[in-house]
Amino acid sequence: MDIMETIQVKPISSKAKNRFANLMARDSVCIIEQIVNNKLFLRSANNRNFFWVALDNDPHWMIQ
């Protein structure tokens, strides 16, 4: 089994805050699925939310 890299996120926009509360159970830990250019494709720890986050100035999420 491969060890997955994790990262923590904080929601900024109202859309992200809604997903954070309803899909992610307010758990900030995410698994990094892909790194493409300047973006990360993340999977929430509970496997209910998949999303892209820009490493610089993402309007929805802040990387912690």
Jmol script that loads the backbone (N, CA, C; Angstrom):
load data "model"
ATOM      1  N   MET A   1       0.850  -1.190   0.000  1.00  0.00           N
ATOM      2  CA  MET A   1       0.000   0.000   0.000  1.00  0.00           C
ATOM      3  C   MET A   1       0.893   1.249   0.000  1.00  0.00           C
ATOM      4  N   ASP A   2       0.600   2.181  -0.880  1.00  0.00           N
ATOM      5  CA  ASP A   2       1.354   3.437  -0.932  1.00  0.00           C
ATOM      6  C   ASP A   2       0.882   4.370   0.164  1.00  0.00           C
ATOM      7  N   ILE A   3       1.823   5.162   0.671  1.00  0.00           N
ATOM      8  CA  ILE A   3       1.462   6.177   1.658  1.00  0.00           C
ATOM      9  C   ILE A   3       1.030   7.424   0.902  1.00  0.00           C
ATOM     10  N   MET A   4      -0.172   7.872   1.177  1.00  0.00           N
ATOM     11  CA  MET A   4      -0.705   9.050   0.499  1.00  0.00           C
ATOM     12  C   MET A   4      -0.236  10.315   1.216  1.00  0.00           C
ATOM     13  N   GLU A   5       0.058  11.330   0.423  1.00  0.00           N
ATOM     14  CA  GLU A   5       0.401  12.616   1.016  1.00  0.00           C
ATOM     15  C   GLU A   5      -0.878  13.356   1.347  1.00  0.00           C
ATOM     16  N   THR A   6      -0.877  13.995   2.505  1.00  0.00           N
ATOM     17  CA  THR A   6      -2.054  14.747   2.931  1.00  0.00           C
ATOM     18  C   THR A   6      -1.716  16.220   3.068  1.00  0.00           C
ATOM     19  N   ILE A   7      -2.772  17.002   3.076  1.00  0.00           N
ATOM     20  CA  ILE A   7      -2.661  18.447   3.219  1.00  0.00           C
ATOM     21  C   ILE A   7      -3.912  18.908   3.954  1.00  0.00           C
ATOM     22  N   GLN A   8      -3.846  20.072   4.574  1.00  0.00           N
ATOM     23  CA  GLN A   8      -5.026  20.622   5.229  1.00  0.00           C
ATOM     24  C   GLN A   8      -5.474  21.869   4.491  1.00  0.00           C
ATOM     25  N   VAL A   9      -6.792  22.019   4.398  1.00  0.00           N
ATOM     26  CA  VAL A   9      -7.381  23.164   3.709  1.00  0.00           C
ATOM     27  C   VAL A   9      -8.334  23.907   4.636  1.00  0.00           C
ATOM     28  N   LYS A  10      -8.544  25.164   4.297  1.00  0.00           N
ATOM     29  CA  LYS A  10      -9.511  25.999   5.028  1.00  0.00           C
ATOM     30  C   LYS A  10     -10.410  26.650   3.983  1.00  0.00           C
ATOM     31  N   PRO A  11     -11.741  26.535   4.138  1.00  0.00           N
ATOM     32  CA  PRO A  11     -12.643  27.137   3.150  1.00  0.00           C
ATOM     33  C   PRO A  11     -12.661  28.662   3.265  1.00  0.00           C
ATOM     34  N   ILE A  12     -12.740  29.321   2.111  1.00  0.00           N
ATOM     35  CA  ILE A  12     -12.795  30.788   2.070  1.00  0.00           C
ATOM     36  C   ILE A  12     -14.159  31.251   1.557  1.00  0.00           C
ATOM     37  N   SER A  13     -14.568  30.733   0.403  1.00  0.00           N
ATOM     38  CA  SER A  13     -15.821  31.179  -0.213  1.00  0.00           C
ATOM     39  C   SER A  13     -17.019  30.490   0.442  1.00  0.00           C
ATOM     40  N   SER A  14     -18.203  31.027   0.198  1.00  0.00           N
ATOM     41  CA  SER A  14     -19.411  30.416   0.758  1.00  0.00           C
ATOM     42  C   SER A  14     -19.645  29.023   0.171  1.00  0.00           C
ATOM     43  N   LYS A  15     -19.321  28.836  -1.109  1.00  0.00           N
ATOM     44  CA  LYS A  15     -19.448  27.517  -1.740  1.00  0.00           C
ATOM     45  C   LYS A  15     -18.540  26.499  -1.040  1.00  0.00           C
ATOM     46  N   ALA A  16     -17.296  26.894  -0.790  1.00  0.00           N
ATOM     47  CA  ALA A  16     -16.344  26.001  -0.118  1.00  0.00           C
ATOM     48  C   ALA A  16     -16.773  25.734   1.326  1.00  0.00           C
ATOM     49  N   LYS A  17     -17.276  26.746   2.003  1.00  0.00           N
ATOM     50  CA  LYS A  17     -17.734  26.562   3.390  1.00  0.00           C
ATOM     51  C   LYS A  17     -18.904  25.591   3.453  1.00  0.00           C
ATOM     52  N   ASN A  18     -19.790  25.664   2.457  1.00  0.00           N
ATOM     53  CA  ASN A  18     -20.917  24.739   2.381  1.00  0.00           C
ATOM     54  C   ASN A  18     -20.432  23.306   2.172  1.00  0.00           C
ATOM     55  N   ARG A  19     -19.518  23.100   1.242  1.00  0.00           N
ATOM     56  CA  ARG A  19     -18.975  21.759   0.990  1.00  0.00           C
ATOM     57  C   ARG A  19     -18.191  21.241   2.198  1.00  0.00           C
ATOM     58  N   PHE A  20     -17.457  22.150   2.835  1.00  0.00           N
ATOM     59  CA  PHE A  20     -16.676  21.781   4.017  1.00  0.00           C
ATOM     60  C   PHE A  20     -17.595  21.248   5.122  1.00  0.00           C
ATOM     61  N   ALA A  21     -18.710  21.904   5.336  1.00  0.00           N
ATOM     62  CA  ALA A  21     -19.652  21.495   6.381  1.00  0.00           C
ATOM     63  C   ALA A  21     -20.455  20.258   5.976  1.00  0.00           C
ATOM     64  N   ASN A  22     -20.974  20.249   4.750  1.00  0.00           N
ATOM     65  CA  ASN A  22     -21.908  19.200   4.343  1.00  0.00           C
ATOM     66  C   ASN A  22     -21.274  17.950   3.740  1.00  0.00           C
ATOM     67  N   LEU A  23     -20.192  18.095   3.019  1.00  0.00           N
ATOM     68  CA  LEU A  23     -19.568  16.936   2.376  1.00  0.00           C
ATOM     69  C   LEU A  23     -18.333  16.437   3.118  1.00  0.00           C
ATOM     70  N   MET A  24     -17.622  17.349   3.771  1.00  0.00           N
ATOM     71  CA  MET A  24     -16.349  16.983   4.388  1.00  0.00           C
ATOM     72  C   MET A  24     -16.442  16.809   5.904  1.00  0.00           C
ATOM     73  N   ALA A  25     -17.612  16.982   6.477  1.00  0.00           N
ATOM     74  CA  ALA A  25     -17.814  16.843   7.931  1.00  0.00           C
ATOM     75  C   ALA A  25     -16.847  17.708   8.730  1.00  0.00           C
ATOM     76  N   ARG A  26     -16.529  18.867   8.176  1.00  0.00           N
ATOM     77  CA  ARG A  26     -15.633  19.843   8.813  1.00  0.00           C
ATOM     78  C   ARG A  26     -14.237  19.290   9.122  1.00  0.00           C
ATOM     79  N   ASP A  27     -13.806  18.304   8.342  1.00  0.00           N
ATOM     80  CA  ASP A  27     -12.464  17.737   8.474  1.00  0.00           C
ATOM     81  C   ASP A  27     -11.573  18.383   7.417  1.00  0.00           C
ATOM     82  N   SER A  28     -10.548  19.087   7.843  1.00  0.00           N
ATOM     83  CA  SER A  28      -9.703  19.840   6.916  1.00  0.00           C
ATOM     84  C   SER A  28      -8.651  18.990   6.203  1.00  0.00           C
ATOM     85  N   VAL A  29      -8.496  17.743   6.599  1.00  0.00           N
ATOM     86  CA  VAL A  29      -7.478  16.880   5.992  1.00  0.00           C
ATOM     87  C   VAL A  29      -7.949  16.367   4.638  1.00  0.00           C
ATOM     88  N   CYS A  30      -7.061  16.498   3.640  1.00  0.00           N
ATOM     89  CA  CYS A  30      -7.337  16.000   2.296  1.00  0.00           C
ATOM     90  C   CYS A  30      -6.141  15.211   1.792  1.00  0.00           C
ATOM     91  N   ILE A  31      -6.404  14.283   0.903  1.00  0.00           N
ATOM     92  CA  ILE A  31      -5.369  13.475   0.269  1.00  0.00           C
ATOM     93  C   ILE A  31      -5.074  14.079  -1.094  1.00  0.00           C
ATOM     94  N   ILE A  32      -3.801  14.249  -1.401  1.00  0.00           N
ATOM     95  CA  ILE A  32      -3.391  14.786  -2.696  1.00  0.00           C
ATOM     96  C   ILE A  32      -3.448  13.652  -3.715  1.00  0.00           C
ATOM     97  N   GLU A  33      -4.337  13.788  -4.682  1.00  0.00           N
ATOM     98  CA  GLU A  33      -4.503  12.784  -5.734  1.00  0.00           C
ATOM     99  C   GLU A  33      -3.603  13.076  -6.937  1.00  0.00           C
ATOM    100  N   GLN A  34      -3.505  14.360  -7.310  1.00  0.00           N
ATOM    101  CA  GLN A  34      -2.704  14.761  -8.472  1.00  0.00           C
ATOM    102  C   GLN A  34      -2.121  16.140  -8.240  1.00  0.00           C
ATOM    103  N   ILE A  35      -0.992  16.387  -8.889  1.00  0.00           N
ATOM    104  CA  ILE A  35      -0.422  17.735  -8.952  1.00  0.00           C
ATOM    105  C   ILE A  35      -0.219  18.028 -10.431  1.00  0.00           C
ATOM    106  N   VAL A  36      -0.923  19.048 -10.922  1.00  0.00           N
ATOM    107  CA  VAL A  36      -0.836  19.423 -12.330  1.00  0.00           C
ATOM    108  C   VAL A  36      -0.594  20.920 -12.406  1.00  0.00           C
ATOM    109  N   ASN A  37       0.511  21.273 -13.043  1.00  0.00           N
ATOM    110  CA  ASN A  37       0.918  22.673 -13.140  1.00  0.00           C
ATOM    111  C   ASN A  37       0.942  23.293 -11.751  1.00  0.00           C
ATOM    112  N   ASN A  38       0.109  24.252 -11.508  1.00  0.00           N
ATOM    113  CA  ASN A  38       0.103  24.968 -10.230  1.00  0.00           C
ATOM    114  C   ASN A  38      -1.149  24.632  -9.421  1.00  0.00           C
ATOM    115  N   LYS A  39      -1.707  23.434  -9.648  1.00  0.00           N
ATOM    116  CA  LYS A  39      -2.942  23.039  -8.963  1.00  0.00           C
ATOM    117  C   LYS A  39      -2.815  21.656  -8.344  1.00  0.00           C
ATOM    118  N   LEU A  40      -3.560  21.469  -7.251  1.00  0.00           N
ATOM    119  CA  LEU A  40      -3.654  20.166  -6.597  1.00  0.00           C
ATOM    120  C   LEU A  40      -5.067  19.635  -6.761  1.00  0.00           C
ATOM    121  N   PHE A  41      -5.194  18.350  -7.072  1.00  0.00           N
ATOM    122  CA  PHE A  41      -6.493  17.703  -7.077  1.00  0.00           C
ATOM    123  C   PHE A  41      -6.588  16.924  -5.779  1.00  0.00           C
ATOM    124  N   LEU A  42      -7.570  17.287  -4.948  1.00  0.00           N
ATOM    125  CA  LEU A  42      -7.671  16.745  -3.599  1.00  0.00           C
ATOM    126  C   LEU A  42      -8.906  15.876  -3.418  1.00  0.00           C
ATOM    127  N   ARG A  43      -8.775  14.924  -2.507  1.00  0.00           N
ATOM    128  CA  ARG A  43      -9.883  14.071  -2.071  1.00  0.00           C
ATOM    129  C   ARG A  43     -10.034  14.277  -0.580  1.00  0.00           C
ATOM    130  N   SER A  44     -11.252  14.563  -0.147  1.00  0.00           N
ATOM    131  CA  SER A  44     -11.472  14.740   1.289  1.00  0.00           C
ATOM    132  C   SER A  44     -11.213  13.424   2.013  1.00  0.00           C
ATOM    133  N   ALA A  45     -10.863  13.502   3.284  1.00  0.00           N
ATOM    134  CA  ALA A  45     -10.518  12.316   4.070  1.00  0.00           C
ATOM    135  C   ALA A  45     -11.656  11.296   4.099  1.00  0.00           C
ATOM    136  N   ASN A  46     -12.906  11.784   4.019  1.00  0.00           N
ATOM    137  CA  ASN A  46     -14.053  10.864   4.049  1.00  0.00           C
ATOM    138  C   ASN A  46     -14.497  10.419   2.648  1.00  0.00           C
ATOM    139  N   ASN A  47     -13.736  10.789   1.631  1.00  0.00           N
ATOM    140  CA  ASN A  47     -13.990  10.380   0.231  1.00  0.00           C
ATOM    141  C   ASN A  47     -15.291  10.919  -0.359  1.00  0.00           C
ATOM    142  N   ARG A  48     -15.834  11.984   0.188  1.00  0.00           N
ATOM    143  CA  ARG A  48     -17.104  12.516  -0.326  1.00  0.00           C
ATOM    144  C   ARG A  48     -16.947  13.772  -1.171  1.00  0.00           C
ATOM    145  N   ASN A  49     -15.746  14.366  -1.186  1.00  0.00           N
ATOM    146  CA  ASN A  49     -15.554  15.591  -1.954  1.00  0.00           C
ATOM    147  C   ASN A  49     -14.217  15.516  -2.681  1.00  0.00           C
ATOM    148  N   PHE A  50     -14.253  15.802  -3.984  1.00  0.00           N
ATOM    149  CA  PHE A  50     -13.053  15.848  -4.811  1.00  0.00           C
ATOM    150  C   PHE A  50     -13.020  17.227  -5.452  1.00  0.00           C
ATOM    151  N   PHE A  51     -11.863  17.899  -5.419  1.00  0.00           N
ATOM    152  CA  PHE A  51     -11.813  19.261  -5.934  1.00  0.00           C
ATOM    153  C   PHE A  51     -10.386  19.690  -6.249  1.00  0.00           C
ATOM    154  N   TRP A  52     -10.285  20.691  -7.133  1.00  0.00           N
ATOM    155  CA  TRP A  52      -9.006  21.302  -7.489  1.00  0.00           C
ATOM    156  C   TRP A  52      -8.762  22.515  -6.599  1.00  0.00           C
ATOM    157  N   VAL A  53      -7.505  22.733  -6.237  1.00  0.00           N
ATOM    158  CA  VAL A  53      -7.103  23.916  -5.477  1.00  0.00           C
ATOM    159  C   VAL A  53      -5.858  24.497  -6.140  1.00  0.00           C
ATOM    160  N   ALA A  54      -5.909  25.768  -6.476  1.00  0.00           N
ATOM    161  CA  ALA A  54      -4.730  26.451  -7.011  1.00  0.00           C
ATOM    162  C   ALA A  54      -3.762  26.729  -5.865  1.00  0.00           C
ATOM    163  N   LEU A  55      -2.480  26.536  -6.121  1.00  0.00           N
ATOM    164  CA  LEU A  55      -1.488  26.768  -5.074  1.00  0.00           C
ATOM    165  C   LEU A  55      -1.354  28.250  -4.728  1.00  0.00           C
ATOM    166  N   ASP A  56      -1.658  29.111  -5.696  1.00  0.00           N
ATOM    167  CA  ASP A  56      -1.563  30.559  -5.465  1.00  0.00           C
ATOM    168  C   ASP A  56      -2.932  31.213  -5.650  1.00  0.00           C
ATOM    169  N   ASN A  57      -3.398  31.893  -4.635  1.00  0.00           N
ATOM    170  CA  ASN A  57      -4.597  32.709  -4.721  1.00  0.00           C
ATOM    171  C   ASN A  57      -5.861  31.968  -5.165  1.00  0.00           C
ATOM    172  N   ASP A  58      -6.107  30.806  -4.598  1.00  0.00           N
ATOM    173  CA  ASP A  58      -7.350  30.092  -4.913  1.00  0.00           C
ATOM    174  C   ASP A  58      -8.513  30.862  -4.288  1.00  0.00           C
ATOM    175  N   PRO A  59      -9.606  31.100  -5.037  1.00  0.00           N
ATOM    176  CA  PRO A  59     -10.722  31.890  -4.504  1.00  0.00           C
ATOM    177  C   PRO A  59     -11.591  31.130  -3.503  1.00  0.00           C
ATOM    178  N   HIS A  60     -11.453  29.800  -3.441  1.00  0.00           N
ATOM    179  CA  HIS A  60     -12.329  29.005  -2.598  1.00  0.00           C
ATOM    180  C   HIS A  60     -11.646  28.396  -1.369  1.00  0.00           C
ATOM    181  N   TRP A  61     -10.374  28.046  -1.501  1.00  0.00           N
ATOM    182  CA  TRP A  61      -9.676  27.320  -0.431  1.00  0.00           C
ATOM    183  C   TRP A  61      -8.318  27.932  -0.125  1.00  0.00           C
ATOM    184  N   MET A  62      -7.934  27.867   1.142  1.00  0.00           N
ATOM    185  CA  MET A  62      -6.598  28.238   1.569  1.00  0.00           C
ATOM    186  C   MET A  62      -5.896  26.962   2.028  1.00  0.00           C
ATOM    187  N   ILE A  63      -4.685  26.757   1.578  1.00  0.00           N
ATOM    188  CA  ILE A  63      -3.894  25.613   2.013  1.00  0.00           C
ATOM    189  C   ILE A  63      -3.210  25.974   3.317  1.00  0.00           C
ATOM    190  N   GLN A  64      -3.337  25.083   4.296  1.00  0.00           N
ATOM    191  CA  GLN A  64      -2.742  25.347   5.621  1.00  0.00           C
ATOM    192  C   GLN A  64      -1.469  24.563   5.800  1.00  0.00           C
TER     193      GLN A  64
END
end "model"
wireframe off; spacefill off
backbone 0.3
color backbone group
